[in-house]
Amino acid sequence: MKISNNPPQHLSNYEVLQHFLDLKEDNDYLQKAVADNAARQVVRAHAQYPGAKNKFGDPVEVPHVDDLGEEDLAHEDDAARRGVSKELVWVQDEVIKYLCADYNVTARQTADGVAKLADQLQEYGFTKAELLQACNLAPQSQVGLYLIVEEAETRLPQPFNETMNQIVDEVIAPTLLAEPPEELWPYLSSTVHTEIAQNIIDDTAEYDEEAYDNEEEYVHEAEWGPGREGGVDDEEDTAME
């Protein structure tokens, strides 16, 4: 076993999206292979026992499966033994849904565009963290870029306002597509910003309510005084007397 001392490599959102799209393609194949393998087992059982019936006494319905060669059947058997993780499929779908949402620019990015953006931003002295954030967010306004670049007033060439507008209009904007490519259309989702804010408010209110309930319970258990049950030490002192 080899131990790598290299620092971790950070991935852009575009690279993460491409990875999960490849993962989805693999999982889709596995799901189909598992279903086809199960159907093929039913066909084989029906061929061996043509008069078989289910627990209700009805004839077993024979599913249709495509004929495959020996090599394809071997791949299907391997996929059936490998199986599919439902948890992984859920995570995969949620990540793709998030990265393809309309409030992200990831679906409108390309590999060449992200690489070109990272190269050009280095000329302005961006740090690695700022480069990654700029590639992920691709801000479309000076305000959005200002939130990424630390101490922009002193680090960017003066006048920094014009420099930031130049970065937004001439560096970032040309790397984005006008609309997502057709192959990503099935994964696009739209979320209203007010809905996101309301979800955050509801989650915060629920958390505060739980914290308040726990605090009341703690205070109730911590109450001591006259007329209340004494502690273990009090009982021991009374017994000794």
ROSE-4610 file (N, C-alpha, C; in Angstrom, 1 decimal, always signed):
// ROSE-4610
residu = [M/M/M/K/K/K/I/I/I/S/S/S/N/N/N/N/N/N/P/P/P/P/P/P/Q/Q/Q/H/H/H/L/L/L/S/S/S/N/N/N/Y/Y/Y/E/E/E/V/V/V/L/L/L/Q/Q/Q/H/H/H/F/F/F/L/L/L/D/D/D/L/L/L/K/K/K/E/E/E/D/D/D/N/N/N/D/D/D/Y/Y/Y/L/L/L/Q/Q/Q/K/K/K/A/A/A/V/V/V/A/A/A/D/D/D/N/N/N/A/A/A/A/A/A/R/R/R/Q/Q/Q/V/V/V/V/V/V/R/R/R/A/A/A/H/H/H/A/A/A/Q/Q/Q/Y/Y/Y/P/P/P/G/G/G/A/A/A/K/K/K/N/N/N/K/K/K/F/F/F/G/G/G/D/D/D/P/P/P/V/V/V/E/E/E/V/V/V/P/P/P/H/H/H/V/V/V/D/D/D/D/D/D/L/L/L/G/G/G/E/E/E/E/E/E/D/D/D/L/L/L/A/A/A/H/H/H/E/E/E/D/D/D/D/D/D/A/A/A/A/A/A/R/R/R/R/R/R/G/G/G/V/V/V/S/S/S/K/K/K/E/E/E/L/L/L/V/V/V/W/W/W/V/V/V/Q/Q/Q/D/D/D/E/E/E/V/V/V/I/I/I/K/K/K/Y/Y/Y/L/L/L/C/C/C/A/A/A/D/D/D/Y/Y/Y/N/N/N/V/V/V/T/T/T/A/A/A/R/R/R/Q/Q/Q/T/T/T/A/A/A/D/D/D/G/G/G/V/V/V/A/A/A/K/K/K/L/L/L/A/A/A/D/D/D/Q/Q/Q/L/L/L/Q/Q/Q/E/E/E/Y/Y/Y/G/G/G/F/F/F/T/T/T/K/K/K/A/A/A/E/E/E/L/L/L/L/L/L/Q/Q/Q/A/A/A/C/C/C/N/N/N/L/L/L/A/A/A/P/P/P/Q/Q/Q/S/S/S/Q/Q/Q/V/V/V/G/G/G/L/L/L/Y/Y/Y/L/L/L/I/I/I/V/V/V/E/E/E/E/E/E/A/A/A/E/E/E/T/T/T/R/R/R/L/L/L/P/P/P/Q/Q/Q/P/P/P/F/F/F/N/N/N/E/E/E/T/T/T/M/M/M/N/N/N/Q/Q/Q/I/I/I/V/V/V/D/D/D/E/E/E/V/V/V/I/I/I/A/A/A/P/P/P/T/T/T/L/L/L/L/L/L/A/A/A/E/E/E/P/P/P/P/P/P/E/E/E/E/E/E/L/L/L/W/W/W/P/P/P/Y/Y/Y/L/L/L/S/S/S/S/S/S/T/T/T/V/V/V/H/H/H/T/T/T/E/E/E/I/I/I/A/A/A/Q/Q/Q/N/N/N/I/I/I/I/I/I/D/D/D/D/D/D/T/T/T/A/A/A/E/E/E/Y/Y/Y/D/D/D/E/E/E/E/E/E/A/A/A/Y/Y/Y/D/D/D/N/N/N/E/E/E/E/E/E/E/E/E/Y/Y/Y/V/V/V/H/H/H/E/E/E/A/A/A/E/E/E/W/W/W/G/G/G/P/P/P/G/G/G/R/R/R/E/E/E/G/G/G/G/G/G/V/V/V/D/D/D/D/D/D/E/E/E/E/E/E/D/D/D/T/T/T/A/A/A/M/M/M/E/E/E]
num = [1/1/1/2/2/2/3/3/3/4/4/4/5/5/5/6/6/6/7/7/7/8/8/8/9/9/9/10/10/10/11/11/11/12/12/12/13/13/13/14/14/14/15/15/15/16/16/16/17/17/17/18/18/18/19/19/19/20/20/20/21/21/21/22/22/22/23/23/23/24/24/24/25/25/25/26/26/26/27/27/27/28/28/28/29/29/29/30/30/30/31/31/31/32/32/32/33/33/33/34/34/34/35/35/35/36/36/36/37/37/37/38/38/38/39/39/39/40/40/40/41/41/41/42/42/42/43/43/43/44/44/44/45/45/45/46/46/46/47/47/47/48/48/48/49/49/49/50/50/50/51/51/51/52/52/52/53/53/53/54/54/54/55/55/55/56/56/56/57/57/57/58/58/58/59/59/59/60/60/60/61/61/61/62/62/62/63/63/63/64/64/64/65/65/65/66/66/66/67/67/67/68/68/68/69/69/69/70/70/70/71/71/71/72/72/72/73/73/73/74/74/74/75/75/75/76/76/76/77/77/77/78/78/78/79/79/79/80/80/80/81/81/81/82/82/82/83/83/83/84/84/84/85/85/85/86/86/86/87/87/87/88/88/88/89/89/89/90/90/90/91/91/91/92/92/92/93/93/93/94/94/94/95/95/95/96/96/96/97/97/97/98/98/98/99/99/99/100/100/100/101/101/101/102/102/102/103/103/103/104/104/104/105/105/105/106/106/106/107/107/107/108/108/108/109/109/109/110/110/110/111/111/111/112/112/112/113/113/113/114/114/114/115/115/115/116/116/116/117/117/117/118/118/118/119/119/119/120/120/120/121/121/121/122/122/122/123/123/123/124/124/124/125/125/125/126/126/126/127/127/127/128/128/128/129/129/129/130/130/130/131/131/131/132/132/132/133/133/133/134/134/134/135/135/135/136/136/136/137/137/137/138/138/138/139/139/139/140/140/140/141/141/141/142/142/142/143/143/143/144/144/144/145/145/145/146/146/146/147/147/147/148/148/148/149/149/149/150/150/150/151/151/151/152/152/152/153/153/153/154/154/154/155/155/155/156/156/156/157/157/157/158/158/158/159/159/159/160/160/160/161/161/161/162/162/162/163/163/163/164/164/164/165/165/165/166/166/166/167/167/167/168/168/168/169/169/169/170/170/170/171/171/171/172/172/172/173/173/173/174/174/174/175/175/175/176/176/176/177/177/177/178/178/178/179/179/179/180/180/180/181/181/181/182/182/182/183/183/183/184/184/184/185/185/185/186/186/186/187/187/187/188/188/188/189/189/189/190/190/190/191/191/191/192/192/192/193/193/193/194/194/194/195/195/195/196/196/196/197/197/197/198/198/198/199/199/199/200/200/200/201/201/201/202/202/202/203/203/203/204/204/204/205/205/205/206/206/206/207/207/207/208/208/208/209/209/209/210/210/210/211/211/211/212/212/212/213/213/213/214/214/214/215/215/215/216/216/216/217/217/217/218/218/218/219/219/219/220/220/220/221/221/221/222/222/222/223/223/223/224/224/224/225/225/225/226/226/226/227/227/227/228/228/228/229/229/229/230/230/230/231/231/231/232/232/232/233/233/233/234/234/234/235/235/235/236/236/236/237/237/237/238/238/238/239/239/239/240/240/240/241/241/241]
x = [+0.8/+0.0/+0.9/+0.6/+1.3/+0.5/+1.2/+0.6/+1.0/+0.0/+0.3/+0.3/+1.4/+1.5/+1.1/+0.6/+0.2/-1.0/-1.1/-2.3/-3.5/-4.7/-5.9/-6.2/-6.7/-7.1/-8.6/-8.8/-10.2/-10.8/-12.1/-12.8/-13.8/-14.0/-15.0/-16.4/-17.4/-18.8/-19.0/-18.4/-18.5/-18.0/-16.8/-16.2/-17.0/-17.6/-18.4/-19.7/-20.3/-21.4/-21.1/-20.0/-19.6/-19.4/-18.8/-18.6/-19.9/-20.8/-22.1/-23.0/-22.8/-23.5/-23.0/-21.7/-21.1/-21.5/-21.6/-22.1/-23.5/-24.4/-25.8/-25.9/-25.1/-25.1/-24.7/-23.8/-23.4/-24.5/-25.1/-26.2/-27.4/-27.7/-28.9/-28.7/-27.5/-27.2/-27.3/-26.8/-26.9/-28.4/-29.2/-30.6/-31.3/-31.0/-31.7/-31.2/-29.9/-29.3/-29.9/-30.1/-30.7/-32.1/-32.9/-34.3/-34.4/-33.5/-33.6/-33.1/-32.2/-31.7/-32.8/-33.5/-34.7/-35.7/-36.0/-37.0/-36.6/-35.3/-34.8/-34.9/-34.7/-34.9/-36.3/-37.3/-38.7/-39.0/-38.4/-38.6/-38.0/-36.8/-36.2/-37.0/-37.6/-38.4/-39.7/-40.3/-41.5/-41.2/-40.0/-39.7/-39.5/-39.1/-38.9/-40.2/-41.0/-42.3/-43.4/-43.8/-44.8/-46.2/-46.5/-47.8/-47.8/-46.7/-46.6/-47.6/-48.1/-49.0/-48.5/-49.0/-48.6/-49.4/-49.2/-49.9/-51.4/-51.9/-53.3/-54.0/-53.2/-53.7/-53.8/-53.3/-53.3/-52.0/-52.1/-50.8/-49.8/-48.6/-47.5/-47.3/-47.3/-47.1/-45.6/-45.3/-44.0/-43.5/-42.5/-42.1/-41.3/-41.1/-40.4/-38.9/-38.0/-36.6/-35.9/-35.0/-34.2/-33.2/-33.0/-32.0/-30.6/-29.7/-28.4/-27.3/-26.2/-25.1/-24.5/-23.5/-22.9/-22.2/-21.5/-20.7/-21.6/-22.7/-23.6/-24.3/-24.6/-25.3/-24.3/-23.0/-22.0/-22.0/-22.0/-22.0/-23.3/-24.4/-25.6/-25.6/-25.1/-24.9/-24.0/-22.9/-22.0/-22.7/-23.5/-24.2/-25.2/-25.9/-26.9/-26.3/-25.1/-24.4/-23.9/-23.5/-23.0/-24.1/-25.3/-26.4/-26.3/-27.3/-27.4/-27.7/-26.9/-27.2/-28.2/-29.4/-30.4/-30.0/-29.2/-28.7/-27.8/-26.9/-26.0/-26.8/-27.9/-28.7/-29.4/-29.9/-30.5/-29.6/-28.4/-27.4/-27.0/-26.8/-26.5/-27.6/-28.8/-29.9/-30.0/-29.8/-29.9/-28.8/-27.6/-26.4/-26.6/-27.1/-27.3/-28.5/-29.5/-30.6/-30.1/-29.3/-28.8/-27.9/-26.9/-26.0/-26.7/-27.8/-28.5/-29.7/-29.8/-30.9/-30.6/-31.6/-31.5/-30.7/-30.5/-29.8/-28.3/-27.9/-26.5/-26.1/-24.9/-24.4/-23.8/-23.7/-22.9/-23.4/-24.7/-25.3/-24.9/-24.5/-24.2/-22.7/-21.9/-20.5/-20.0/-18.7/-18.1/-16.7/-16.1/-14.7/-13.7/-13.8/-12.9/-13.1/-14.4/-14.7/-14.2/-14.3/-13.8/-12.3/-11.7/-10.2/-9.7/-10.4/-10.0/-10.3/-11.4/-11.7/-10.6/-10.2/-9.2/-7.9/-7.5/-6.2/-6.2/-7.3/-7.4/-7.5/-8.1/-8.3/-6.9/-6.0/-4.7/-3.9/-4.2/-3.5/-3.9/-5.1/-5.5/-5.1/-4.3/-3.8/-4.8/-5.7/-6.7/-6.0/-6.4/-5.8/-6.5/-6.1/-6.7/-8.1/-8.4/-9.7/-10.6/-10.1/-10.9/-11.2/-10.2/-10.3/-11.4/-11.4/-12.4/-13.8/-13.9/-15.2/-15.7/-14.8/-15.2/-15.6/-14.9/-15.3/-16.7/-16.9/-18.2/-19.4/-19.2/-20.3/-20.4/-19.3/-19.3/-20.2/-19.8/-20.7/-21.0/-22.2/-22.7/-22.8/-22.3/-22.3/-21.1/-20.9/-19.7/-19.9/-21.1/-21.4/-21.1/-21.5/-21.2/-19.7/-18.9/-17.5/-16.8/-17.4/-16.8/-16.9/-17.9/-18.1/-17.0/-16.4/-15.5/-14.0/-13.7/-12.3/-12.1/-11.2/-10.9/-10.0/-10.4/-9.7/-9.5/-10.6/-10.5/-10.0/-10.3/-9.9/-8.4/-7.7/-6.2/-5.5/-6.1/-5.4/-5.6/-6.8/-7.0/-6.5/-6.1/-5.6/-6.6/-6.1/-7.0/-7.3/-8.5/-9.6/-10.3/-10.4/-10.8/-12.2/-13.1/-14.5/-14.5/-13.6/-13.6/-12.9/-12.0/-11.4/-12.4/-13.2/-14.2/-15.2/-15.6/-16.6/-15.9/-14.7/-14.0/-13.9/-13.7/-13.6/-15.0/-16.0/-17.4/-17.8/-17.5/-18.1/-17.2/-15.8/-14.9/-14.2/-14.3/-13.6/-14.6/-15.6/-16.5/-17.6/-18.3/-19.4/-19.2/-18.0/-17.8/-17.6/-17.4/-17.2/-18.5/-19.6/-20.9/-21.8/-22.5/-23.4/-24.7/-25.3/-26.6/-27.6/-27.6/-28.6/-27.9/-28.3/-27.7/-27.8/-26.9/-26.9/-28.1/-28.5/-29.7/-29.6/-28.4/-28.3/-28.5/-28.5/-28.8/-30.2/-31.0/-32.4/-33.2/-33.0/-33.8/-33.5/-32.4/-32.0/-32.2/-32.6/-32.8/-34.0/-33.8/-34.9/-34.9/-36.1/-36.3/-36.8/-36.2/-36.6/-36.7/-37.8/-38.0/-37.2/-36.5/-35.7/-36.5/-37.7/-38.6/-38.9/-39.0/-39.2/-38.0/-36.8/-35.5/-35.5/-35.8/-35.7/-36.8/-38.0/-39.0/-38.6/-38.0/-37.5/-36.5/-35.6/-34.6/-35.2/-36.2/-37.0/-37.7/-38.4/-39.1/-38.2/-37.0/-36.1/-35.5/-35.2/-34.7/-35.7/-37.0/-38.0/-38.2/-38.1/-38.3/-37.1/-35.9/-34.7/-34.8/-35.3/-35.4/-36.5/-37.5/-38.6/-38.1/-37.3/-36.8/-35.8/-35.0/-34.0/-34.7/-35.8/-36.6/-37.2/-37.8/-38.3/-37.3/-36.1/-35.0/-34.6/-34.6/-34.2/-35.2/-36.4/-37.5/-37.3/-37.1/-37.0/-35.8/-34.6/-33.4/-33.7/-34.3/-34.6/-35.5/-36.5/-37.4/-36.7/-35.8/-35.1/-34.1/-33.6/-32.6/-33.2/-34.5/-35.2/-35.0/-34.5/-34.4/-34.8/-35.2/-35.6/-36.5/-37.1/-38.0/-39.3/-39.7/-40.9/-40.6/-39.4/-39.1/-38.2/-38.2/-37.5/-36.0/-35.4/-34.0/-33.1/-31.8/-30.8/-30.4/-29.5/-29.0/-28.2/-27.4/-26.6/-27.5/-28.6/-29.5/-30.0/-30.4/-30.9/-29.9/-28.6/-27.6/-27.3/-27.4/-27.1/-28.2/-29.5/-30.6/-30.5/-30.1/-30.0/-28.9/-27.9/-26.8/-27.2/-28.0/-28.5/-29.4]
y = [-1.2/+0.0/+1.2/+2.2/+3.4/+4.6/+5.4/+6.5/+7.8/+8.5/+9.7/+10.9/+11.7/+13.0/+14.2/+14.0/+15.1/+15.8/+17.1/+17.8/+17.4/+17.4/+17.1/+18.0/+17.5/+18.3/+18.7/+20.0/+20.5/+20.4/+20.0/+19.9/+21.1/+21.5/+22.6/+21.9/+22.7/+22.1/+21.4/+22.0/+21.4/+20.0/+19.8/+18.5/+17.5/+18.0/+17.2/+16.7/+17.7/+17.3/+16.2/+16.4/+15.4/+14.0/+14.0/+12.7/+12.1/+12.8/+12.3/+11.9/+12.6/+12.1/+10.8/+10.6/+9.3/+8.2/+8.6/+7.7/+7.3/+8.2/+7.9/+7.0/+7.2/+6.3/+4.9/+4.7/+3.4/+2.8/+3.6/+3.1/+2.7/+3.5/+3.2/+1.9/+1.6/+0.3/-0.8/-0.6/-1.6/-1.9/-0.8/-1.0/-1.8/-1.5/-2.3/-3.7/-3.9/-5.3/-6.1/-5.5/-6.3/-6.6/-5.7/-6.0/-7.0/-6.9/-7.9/-9.3/-9.3/-10.6/-11.3/-10.5/-11.1/-11.6/-10.8/-11.3/-12.5/-12.6/-13.8/-15.0/-14.8/-16.0/-16.5/-15.5/-15.9/-16.7/-16.3/-17.0/-18.4/-18.5/-19.8/-20.7/-20.2/-21.0/-21.4/-20.5/-20.9/-21.9/-21.9/-22.9/-24.3/-24.3/-25.6/-26.0/-25.1/-25.4/-24.6/-25.1/-24.3/-24.1/-24.9/-24.8/-24.1/-23.4/-22.8/-21.7/-21.5/-20.5/-19.7/-18.5/-17.7/-18.1/-17.4/-17.8/-17.6/-16.8/-16.6/-17.6/-18.5/-19.5/-19.1/-17.9/-17.4/-17.8/-18.0/-18.3/-17.2/-17.7/-16.7/-15.9/-14.6/-13.8/-13.8/-14.2/-14.3/-13.0/-12.3/-11.1/-11.3/-10.2/-10.3/-9.8/-10.6/-10.2/-10.4/-9.5/-9.6/-10.8/-11.4/-12.4/-11.8/-12.3/-11.8/-12.9/-12.4/-13.4/-13.8/-14.7/-15.2/-14.1/-13.3/-12.2/-11.2/-10.8/-9.9/-10.5/-11.8/-12.4/-12.5/-12.7/-12.7/-11.3/-10.2/-8.9/-8.6/-9.1/-9.0/-9.7/-10.9/-11.6/-10.9/-10.4/-9.6/-8.4/-7.7/-6.5/-6.9/-8.0/-8.5/-8.8/-9.4/-9.8/-8.5/-7.5/-6.3/-5.5/-5.4/-4.7/-3.2/-2.6/-1.1/-0.6/+0.4/+1.0/+2.1/+2.0/+3.0/+4.3/+4.2/+5.4/+6.2/+5.5/+6.2/+6.8/+6.1/+6.6/+7.9/+7.9/+9.1/+10.3/+10.0/+11.1/+11.6/+10.7/+11.0/+11.9/+11.6/+12.4/+13.7/+13.8/+15.1/+16.0/+15.5/+16.3/+16.9/+16.0/+16.5/+17.5/+17.3/+18.2/+19.6/+19.6/+20.8/+21.6/+20.9/+21.5/+22.0/+21.4/+21.7/+22.7/+23.2/+24.1/+25.5/+26.2/+27.5/+28.5/+28.4/+29.3/+29.0/+28.0/+27.7/+27.8/+28.1/+28.3/+27.1/+26.0/+24.8/+24.2/+24.2/+23.6/+24.4/+25.6/+26.4/+26.6/+25.7/+25.8/+24.6/+24.8/+23.8/+23.6/+22.4/+22.2/+23.2/+23.6/+24.6/+26.0/+26.3/+27.5/+27.6/+26.6/+26.6/+26.7/+26.0/+26.0/+27.4/+28.0/+29.3/+30.4/+30.2/+31.2/+31.1/+29.9/+29.8/+30.4/+30.2/+30.7/+32.2/+32.8/+34.3/+35.0/+34.3/+35.0/+35.0/+34.1/+34.1/+35.4/+36.0/+37.2/+38.4/+38.2/+39.3/+39.0/+37.9/+37.6/+36.9/+36.2/+35.5/+34.3/+34.1/+32.9/+31.6/+30.5/+29.2/+29.1/+29.5/+29.5/+30.4/+31.6/+32.5/+32.1/+31.4/+30.9/+29.8/+28.9/+27.9/+28.4/+29.4/+30.1/+30.8/+31.4/+32.2/+31.2/+30.0/+29.0/+28.4/+28.2/+27.6/+28.5/+29.8/+30.7/+31.6/+31.8/+32.6/+33.8/+34.7/+35.9/+36.7/+37.2/+38.0/+39.5/+39.9/+41.3/+41.6/+42.9/+43.3/+43.0/+43.0/+42.7/+41.2/+40.3/+38.9/+38.6/+39.3/+39.2/+39.7/+40.8/+41.5/+40.6/+39.7/+38.8/+37.7/+37.5/+36.4/+36.9/+38.0/+38.6/+39.3/+38.9/+39.5/+40.8/+41.9/+43.1/+43.5/+43.5/+43.8/+45.2/+46.2/+47.6/+47.7/+46.9/+47.1/+46.1/+44.9/+43.9/+44.0/+44.5/+44.6/+45.9/+45.9/+47.1/+48.2/+49.4/+50.6/+51.2/+51.8/+51.8/+50.4/+49.9/+48.5/+48.2/+49.3/+49.1/+48.7/+49.5/+49.2/+47.8/+47.4/+46.1/+45.0/+45.2/+44.2/+44.0/+45.2/+45.1/+44.4/+44.7/+44.0/+42.5/+42.1/+40.7/+40.0/+40.7/+40.1/+40.0/+41.1/+41.2/+40.6/+40.6/+40.2/+38.9/+38.4/+37.2/+36.1/+36.4/+35.4/+35.2/+36.2/+36.1/+35.3/+35.5/+34.7/+33.2/+32.7/+31.3/+30.6/+31.3/+30.7/+30.5/+29.4/+29.2/+30.0/+30.3/+31.1/+30.3/+28.9/+28.0/+26.7/+25.8/+24.5/+23.7/+22.8/+21.9/+21.0/+20.4/+19.6/+18.4/+17.8/+16.6/+16.8/+18.0/+18.3/+18.7/+18.9/+19.3/+18.4/+17.1/+16.2/+16.4/+17.1/+17.2/+18.6/+19.5/+20.9/+21.0/+21.9/+22.1/+23.6/+24.1/+25.5/+25.6/+26.5/+26.8/+28.3/+28.7/+30.1/+30.5/+31.6/+32.0/+32.2/+32.6/+32.8/+31.5/+30.4/+29.1/+28.6/+28.9/+28.6/+29.3/+30.6/+31.4/+30.9/+30.5/+30.1/+28.7/+27.9/+26.6/+26.8/+27.8/+28.1/+28.6/+29.5/+30.0/+28.9/+28.0/+26.9/+26.0/+25.7/+24.8/+25.5/+26.8/+27.5/+27.5/+27.8/+27.8/+26.5/+25.4/+24.1/+23.8/+24.2/+23.9/+24.7/+26.0/+26.8/+26.2/+25.7/+25.1/+23.9/+23.0/+21.9/+22.3/+23.3/+23.7/+24.3/+25.0/+25.6/+24.5/+23.4/+22.3/+21.6/+21.4/+20.7/+21.6/+22.9/+23.8/+23.8/+23.7/+23.6/+22.3/+21.3/+20.0/+20.0/+20.6/+20.6/+21.5/+22.6/+23.5/+22.8/+22.0/+21.3/+20.3/+19.5/+18.5/+19.1/+20.3/+20.9/+21.7/+21.7/+22.4/+21.6/+22.3/+21.6/+22.7/+22.2/+23.1/+22.5/+23.2/+22.7/+22.1/+21.0/+20.3/+19.4/+19.3/+18.5/+17.3/+16.3/+15.1/+15.4/+14.9/+15.1/+14.3/+14.6/+13.9/+12.7/+11.9/+10.7/+10.9/+12.0/+12.3/+12.6/+13.3/+13.6/+12.3/+11.4/+10.1/+9.4/+9.4/+8.7/+9.3/+10.7/+11.3/+11.0/+10.9/+10.6/+9.2/+8.3/+6.9/+6.7/+7.5/+7.3/+7.9/+8.9/+9.4/+8.4]
z = [+0.0/+0.0/+0.0/-0.8/-0.9/-0.3/+0.5/+1.1/+0.4/-0.1/-0.9/+0.0/-0.1/+0.6/-0.2/-1.4/-2.2/-1.6/-1.7/-1.2/-2.0/-1.4/-2.1/-3.2/-4.3/-5.5/-5.4/-5.5/-5.4/-6.8/-6.9/-8.1/-8.2/-9.4/-9.7/-9.8/-9.7/-9.8/-11.1/-12.2/-13.5/-13.5/-12.9/-12.9/-12.0/-10.9/-10.1/-10.8/-11.6/-12.4/-13.4/-14.1/-15.1/-14.5/-13.3/-12.6/-12.2/-11.7/-11.3/-12.5/-13.7/-14.9/-15.4/-15.3/-15.6/-14.6/-13.4/-12.4/-12.6/-13.0/-13.3/-14.5/-15.5/-16.6/-16.2/-15.4/-14.9/-14.0/-13.1/-12.3/-13.1/-14.1/-15.0/-15.6/-16.1/-16.7/-15.7/-14.5/-13.4/-13.1/-13.0/-12.6/-13.7/-15.0/-16.1/-16.1/-15.9/-15.9/-14.8/-13.6/-12.5/-12.8/-13.3/-13.7/-14.8/-15.8/-16.9/-16.4/-15.5/-15.0/-14.2/-13.4/-12.6/-13.5/-14.6/-15.6/-16.3/-16.6/-17.3/-16.4/-15.1/-14.2/-14.2/-14.3/-14.4/-15.7/-16.8/-18.1/-18.0/-17.4/-17.3/-16.4/-15.3/-14.4/-15.1/-15.9/-16.6/-17.7/-18.3/-19.3/-18.7/-17.4/-16.7/-16.1/-15.6/-15.0/-15.7/-16.9/-17.7/-17.0/-16.1/-15.5/-14.2/-13.9/-12.5/-12.4/-11.1/-10.8/-9.5/-9.4/-8.3/-7.0/-5.9/-4.7/-4.7/-5.7/-5.9/-6.8/-7.3/-8.2/-9.7/-10.0/-11.4/-12.1/-13.4/-14.2/-14.0/-13.9/-13.8/-15.1/-15.0/-16.2/-16.6/-17.9/-18.4/-19.0/-18.4/-19.0/-20.3/-21.0/-22.3/-22.0/-22.5/-22.3/-23.7/-24.0/-25.2/-25.2/-26.3/-26.4/-26.5/-25.7/-25.6/-25.9/-26.3/-26.5/-25.2/-25.3/-24.1/-23.3/-24.1/-23.4/-22.8/-23.4/-22.8/-21.6/-21.7/-20.6/-19.4/-19.6/-18.6/-17.9/-18.7/-18.2/-17.3/-17.8/-17.1/-15.7/-15.7/-14.5/-13.5/-14.0/-13.1/-12.5/-13.4/-12.9/-11.9/-12.0/-11.1/-9.7/-9.8/-8.5/-7.9/-8.7/-8.1/-7.5/-8.1/-7.5/-7.6/-7.1/-7.1/-5.7/-5.3/-4.0/-4.1/-3.5/-3.5/-2.9/-1.9/-1.2/-2.2/-2.9/-3.8/-5.0/-5.5/-6.5/-6.1/-4.8/-4.3/-4.2/-3.7/-3.6/-5.0/-5.9/-7.3/-7.9/-7.7/-8.3/-7.7/-6.4/-5.7/-6.1/-6.2/-6.6/-8.1/-9.0/-10.3/-10.4/-9.6/-9.5/-9.0/-8.0/-7.4/-8.4/-9.1/-10.0/-11.3/-11.6/-12.8/-12.5/-11.3/-11.0/-11.6/-11.8/-12.5/-11.8/-10.4/-9.7/-9.7/-10.4/-10.6/-12.1/-12.3/-13.7/-14.3/-13.5/-13.8/-15.1/-15.3/-16.5/-17.8/-17.7/-18.8/-19.0/-18.3/-18.4/-19.3/-19.8/-20.6/-20.0/-20.4/-19.9/-20.4/-21.6/-22.2/-21.5/-21.2/-20.6/-19.2/-18.4/-17.1/-17.0/-17.9/-18.0/-18.4/-19.4/-19.9/-18.8/-18.0/-17.0/-15.9/-15.5/-14.4/-14.9/-16.1/-16.6/-16.6/-17.1/-17.3/-15.9/-14.9/-13.6/-12.9/-13.2/-12.5/-12.8/-14.0/-14.3/-13.4/-12.7/-11.7/-10.3/-10.1/-8.8/-7.9/-8.4/-7.6/-6.9/-5.7/-4.9/-5.5/-5.1/-5.5/-5.0/-3.8/-3.3/-4.1/-4.4/-5.2/-6.6/-7.2/-8.5/-8.5/-7.5/-7.4/-7.3/-6.4/-6.2/-7.5/-8.1/-9.4/-10.5/-10.6/-11.5/-11.2/-9.9/-9.5/-9.6/-9.2/-9.2/-10.4/-11.1/-12.3/-12.2/-11.2/-10.9/-12.2/-12.3/-13.4/-13.1/-11.9/-11.5/-10.7/-10.6/-9.8/-8.3/-7.8/-6.4/-6.1/-7.1/-6.9/-6.9/-7.7/-7.8/-6.5/-6.0/-4.8/-3.6/-3.6/-2.5/-2.5/-3.7/-3.8/-3.5/-4.1/-4.0/-2.7/-1.9/-0.6/-0.9/-0.2/-0.3/-1.8/-2.5/-4.0/-4.2/-3.3/-3.5/-3.6/-2.9/-2.8/-3.7/-4.0/-4.8/-6.3/-6.7/-8.2/-8.7/-10.0/-10.6/-10.5/-10.3/-10.1/-11.5/-11.6/-10.6/-10.6/-9.4/-9.2/-9.7/-9.7/-10.1/-11.6/-12.4/-13.8/-14.1/-13.2/-13.4/-13.1/-12.1/-11.8/-12.9/-13.4/-14.6/-15.8/-16.0/-17.1/-16.9/-15.6/-15.4/-15.6/-15.2/-15.3/-16.8/-17.5/-18.9/-19.9/-19.7/-20.7/-20.4/-19.2/-18.8/-18.4/-17.6/-17.1/-18.1/-18.6/-19.4/-20.7/-21.4/-22.6/-22.4/-21.2/-20.9/-20.7/-20.6/-20.3/-21.6/-21.7/-22.8/-22.6/-23.7/-23.6/-22.9/-23.1/-22.4/-22.2/-21.3/-21.1/-22.4/-22.6/-23.8/-23.7/-24.9/-24.9/-24.1/-23.9/-23.2/-21.7/-21.2/-19.8/-19.5/-20.6/-20.4/-19.5/-19.5/-18.6/-17.1/-16.8/-15.4/-14.9/-15.8/-15.3/-14.4/-13.4/-12.4/-12.1/-11.7/-11.4/-10.0/-9.3/-7.9/-7.7/-7.2/-6.9/-5.6/-5.7/-4.5/-3.3/-3.4/-2.2/-1.5/-2.3/-1.7/-0.9/-1.5/-0.7/+0.6/+0.6/+1.8/+2.8/+2.3/+3.2/+3.8/+3.1/+3.6/+4.7/+4.5/+5.5/+6.8/+6.6/+7.8/+8.5/+7.8/+8.5/+9.2/+8.6/+9.3/+10.5/+10.4/+11.6/+12.7/+12.4/+13.4/+14.1/+13.3/+13.9/+14.8/+14.4/+15.3/+16.6/+16.5/+17.7/+18.6/+18.0/+18.9/+19.6/+18.9/+19.6/+20.7/+20.4/+21.4/+22.6/+22.4/+23.5/+24.4/+23.7/+24.5/+25.3/+24.7/+25.5/+26.7/+26.5/+27.6/+28.7/+28.4/+29.4/+30.2/+29.5/+30.2/+31.1/+30.7/+31.5/+32.7/+32.6/+33.8/+34.7/+34.3/+35.1/+36.0/+35.3/+36.0/+37.0/+36.8/+37.7/+38.9/+39.0/+40.1/+41.4/+42.4/+43.7/+44.8/+46.0/+47.0/+48.0/+48.9/+49.9/+49.2/+49.8/+49.3/+48.1/+47.6/+46.5/+46.9/+46.1/+46.4/+46.6/+47.6/+47.9/+47.0/+47.0/+46.2/+46.9/+46.3/+46.9/+48.1/+48.1/+49.3/+50.5/+50.3/+51.4/+52.0/+51.1/+51.7/+52.5/+52.0/+52.7/+54.1/+54.2/+55.4/+56.4/+56.0/+56.9/+57.4/+56.5/+56.9/+58.0/+57.8/+58.8/+60.2/+60.2/+61.5/+62.2]
